[in-house]
Amino acid sequence: MSAEKDLNIVAEIKKRHGSVIDLDKSPTVIIEIIQNFRFLLDERADPGQGGGGPTRPEPGEVGTAAVLNLLLELKRDVEDIKVRLRP
């Protein structure tokens, strides 16, 4: 994935939700972001790569298991970032 694509995704999230996301105030925002941008970020979802990877579900068809898996992945990513930011 290119750095330009990453910046475009971040810019779109900022445009939709602002520069600071208060999950205490709007906890469902993180789910919306995951639903909207997961498949842009997940290179395994590229049908051109073959291998039977995940396919993008239709809007509104994301099940509980998929959301929980995404949240667990997000939790791992956040923990990884925390470790990297520690002095």
Legacy VTK file of the C-alpha trace (Angstrom):
# vtk DataFile Version 3.0
C-alpha trace
ASCII
DATASET POLYDATA
POINTS 87 float
0.000 0.000 0.000
1.357 3.405 -0.883
1.940 6.217 1.560
-0.258 8.423 -0.628
-3.155 5.973 -0.264
-2.648 5.944 3.512
-2.752 9.749 3.624
-5.899 9.820 1.495
-7.630 7.421 3.883
-6.563 9.459 6.918
-7.736 12.657 5.216
-11.128 11.094 4.489
-11.523 9.932 8.094
-10.618 13.437 9.326
-13.127 14.963 6.910
-15.904 12.668 8.137
-15.107 12.563 11.857
-12.693 15.392 12.649
-9.087 15.294 13.814
-9.959 13.972 17.282
-12.358 11.090 17.805
-13.925 10.911 21.259
-14.983 7.292 21.651
-16.619 8.034 25.008
-18.895 10.518 23.283
-19.450 8.504 20.073
-18.368 4.876 20.573
-19.884 3.650 17.316
-17.565 5.838 15.234
-14.798 3.230 15.392
-17.155 0.581 13.986
-18.153 2.923 11.172
-14.514 3.622 10.350
-13.693 -0.082 10.328
-16.661 -0.844 8.103
-15.837 1.944 5.668
-12.077 1.543 5.422
-11.187 -2.038 6.377
-11.203 -3.346 2.834
-9.202 -0.419 1.508
-6.478 -1.237 4.005
-6.626 -5.024 3.863
-4.524 -6.133 0.915
-5.743 -9.710 1.415
-9.195 -8.570 0.304
-7.836 -7.822 -3.173
-9.624 -10.321 -5.437
-6.727 -10.132 -7.901
-4.440 -11.893 -5.442
-6.445 -15.108 -5.412
-6.163 -17.506 -2.536
-9.788 -17.251 -1.484
-9.269 -14.250 0.790
-12.148 -12.377 2.365
-14.618 -10.634 0.133
-16.206 -7.283 0.869
-19.663 -7.740 2.368
-22.605 -5.711 1.203
-23.368 -2.665 3.395
-25.257 -3.717 6.510
-24.212 -7.378 6.192
-21.313 -7.329 8.644
-22.034 -9.904 11.312
-21.151 -9.833 14.987
-18.242 -12.243 14.522
-16.711 -10.035 11.838
-17.030 -6.926 14.008
-15.495 -8.701 16.997
-12.597 -9.926 14.865
-12.023 -6.398 13.589
-12.086 -5.004 17.112
-9.578 -7.619 18.273
-7.319 -6.747 15.360
-7.667 -3.057 16.175
-6.817 -3.784 19.814
-3.639 -5.584 18.739
-2.703 -2.660 16.492
-3.259 -0.149 19.305
-1.156 -2.244 21.695
1.607 -2.405 19.068
1.504 1.385 18.660
1.640 1.856 22.456
4.750 -0.320 22.644
6.406 1.638 19.845
5.636 4.993 21.491
7.010 4.072 24.914
10.386 5.711 25.628
LINES 1 88
87 0 1 2 3 4 5 6 7 8 9 10 11 12 13 14 15 16 17 18 19 20 21 22 23 24 25 26 27 28 29 30 31 32 33 34 35 36 37 38 39 40 41 42 43 44 45 46 47 48 49 50 51 52 53 54 55 56 57 58 59 60 61 62 63 64 65 66 67 68 69 70 71 72 73 74 75 76 77 78 79 80 81 82 83 84 85 86
